[in-house]
Amino acid sequence: MQWVMLGMKLAPLIIGAVQAVEKLFKGSHGKDKQDAAVDLSRVMLGVIEGTAGRDLLDDAVVQEAVRKTIDAIVAMQNVIATRAKEQAAQP
């Protein structure tokens, strides 16, 4: 059950990191943006974990899960943007 709670805490951080990177790194694409979002997630999580003495994002398995979550968030954002453009183009 602790992992579910941890996932629930990480999700908003990852979403926030993706949104911030999308705004700040408009010229970058793919892995560069993903790396920036992972780094930003690490910084934000570091503030939270600092008092607990943990370093969750230094775990390779967790970092891979964060990358997959970022991919899923970006894919959903792309679908939403495409659908919005399609609807706007319809008479």
Secondary structure, 3 states (H helix, E strand, C coil): CHHHHHHHHHHHHHHHHHHHHHHHCCCCCHHHHHHHHHHHHHHHHHHHHCCCCCCHHHCHHHHHHHHHHHHHHHHHHHHHHHHHHHHHHCC
